Structures are given as structure tokens and as C-alpha cells.
């Protein structure tokens, strides 16, 4: 089994610098794998590289990807 990174969107610092903006592609989000909690609510697990997000916060980087890891056989 292999794991593939599926691009879902991007993370960047807001213009005011006090928040992170996440731009998510609606089609990619609709197709993303979901998981359910015990209470029945469904979620989509997305990841962003912590080091790259830190670089955005420090001003050394403008943007990084927001992805989902998908297992393939």
C-alpha cells in the first residue's frame, strides 16, 4: 500500500498578519476522504507541513499546500 498526497488547497498569512487563511478547492474538498466520530459527525482530515507554516508566520514564506494523505493499494 502506498500513500499519496492529494492537494486540497493553500495556507497563507492574512493581510493583517493576525491569522492564517486557508483557501480550499471546493471540488477537491467534496471528493476528499471523510471519517466519522462516535457521535456520527463526519470530518475531513487535512494536513499542512508545520515547518512551512512556521516559515509563513515568520515571514520567510508566502504560501504552503493544504493536503490530504490518501492510501492506495
N, C-alpha and C positions, 0 to 999 in steps of 0.2 A: 504494500500500500504506500502511496506517495501523497504528500501534502502539497497543495498548490495555493499560492496567494492570489486571491481574487480582488482586484481593485474595486472599491465601492465609492470612494470619494477622497477628499483632501482636508487637511487641517492647516490652518494658518492663524496668525495673531490678528485680533481685531484692530481696526484703525486707531482706537483709543488705547490699545495695548493692555487693557484690563481683562481680556477674555480670549479664549480660543474659539474661532469659528470653524465649524465642520460643515463642509459642503458635500452632500451625499447625493449621488446619482439615483434618481427615483426608480429607474428600471433595474439597476443593479441591486438596490435595496429590496425591491419586490421579489427578486429571484434568489436572494440570499437565504442560506440555510437558517432555520429557526430552531430553538429548543424551548421546551415547556418546563415551567416550575411546578412544584407540587400543587399550587393553587390554580393551575390551569393557564396562567398567563404565558404568552409567548414572547420571546426575546430574540434579537439578532446579536450575536457576539462579534464585535468589530475590534480590530487592534491597530495601534499606531506605535511605531518604534519610540521608546521612551527617550533614548539619547537624542533622536532627531527632534522630538517635541521640546526637549530641553534647549536645544540649539535655537529653536524658534523663539522660545521665551527669552533667551539671552540676546536675540537679535542677530545671530550668526547665520540664520537660515530663514527663508521666506515661507516655505511650504513643505509638507511631507504627506505621504499617502495614508489613507484610511482603508484597511483591507479586512477581508475575512479569510481565514485559513480553512480550506476545504480538502477533505481526504478523498482520494481517488484510488480505485483498485487497478 
